[in-house]
Amino acid sequence: QVQLVESGGGLVLAGGSLRLSCAASGNIFSINAMGWYRQAPGNKREWVASITSGGSTNYADSVKGRFTISRDNARTPVYLQMNSLKPEDTAVYYCAAEAFTDSYTTKEIWGQGTQVTVSS
């Protein structure tokens, strides 16, 4: 009942910036938290950043000081502002949501991903 669509990926030079967006639809107010993950070639999917319904944010050590996660008032869209990009940031970036199915149970919802390529 919640659907996610990412956008904003592309090709940039090292040191450049991109802003990713994740639009949620459906039962938006069932969403407890949202976040961004990425998967580089040959690597497992890794967590990048998250934001709770109360606005609390957390970041992976690899992106602290460079990336910022934010959202609009109604939980959607959520953004990932990426600055000072490095070639190692190259990956498919996925938006994810933790949504309540009832008062005590949650499940993860995933978008289709958007490609970010940083060239040196």
C-alpha positions, 0 to 999 in steps of 0.5 A, spaced: 500 500 500 506 504 500 509 505 493 516 509 492 519 512 486 526 515 486 529 520 481 535 525 480 541 520 479 545 521 473 553 522 471 557 527 475 564 529 476 568 527 482 567 533 487 560 535 484 553 534 487 547 531 486 540 531 489 536 524 489 528 524 491 524 519 493 516 520 492 512 516 496 504 514 495 499 510 498 498 510 505 503 515 507 502 516 514 503 509 515 511 510 514 515 510 520 522 512 517 525 512 511 532 512 508 537 511 503 541 505 501 546 503 495 549 498 492 556 498 488 558 493 483 561 487 486 558 489 493 552 488 498 547 493 499 549 498 504 545 503 508 547 510 507 542 515 511 535 515 515 530 519 517 525 518 522 517 521 522 520 525 528 525 528 523 531 525 527 537 523 522 543 518 522 548 517 517 553 512 515 561 514 517 562 514 509 558 519 508 558 524 514 559 531 512 558 530 505 550 527 504 544 530 508 537 527 508 531 531 509 524 531 508 517 535 507 512 535 512 508 529 510 513 524 510 514 525 502 518 526 498 525 525 502 531 527 499 538 525 499 543 531 498 550 529 496 556 533 495 563 532 494 562 526 491 567 521 490 568 515 485 567 510 490 560 513 491 558 510 484 552 505 486 545 504 485 541 508 490 535 505 493 529 509 497 526 505 503 521 506 508 519 502 514 511 502 514 506 500 519 502 494 517 498 494 524 500 498 531 505 493 532 508 491 526 512 494 520 515 492 514 520 494 509 518 497 502 523 499 497 523 503 490 526 501 484 533 504 485 536 510 481 543 510 478 549 515 480 555 515 477 561 519 479 567 519 474 574 521 476 
